């Protein structure tokens, strides 16, 4: 008896490599997002930021807890000069 190979399960060429890379990136992204949160805040007096109550409650963050913050400045809007602040 001859052995048969299911060709439909073999990814050939660049398209297969790209598909596999996308799957790996998607999985890594989901792992990063799981248990984390992303939201916009405005910097207040003394450069303070506040975690919105719904986010803090969902992540069970309490006063005094240690959290890690990654800051990504958003581009300033054209109206900032007029209003003195950025529209969020």
Secondary structure, DSSP 8 states (H G I E B T S, - for coil): ------GGG---HHHHHHHHHHHHHHHHHHHHHTT---------GGG-----HHHHHHTT--TT-------------TTHHHHSS---
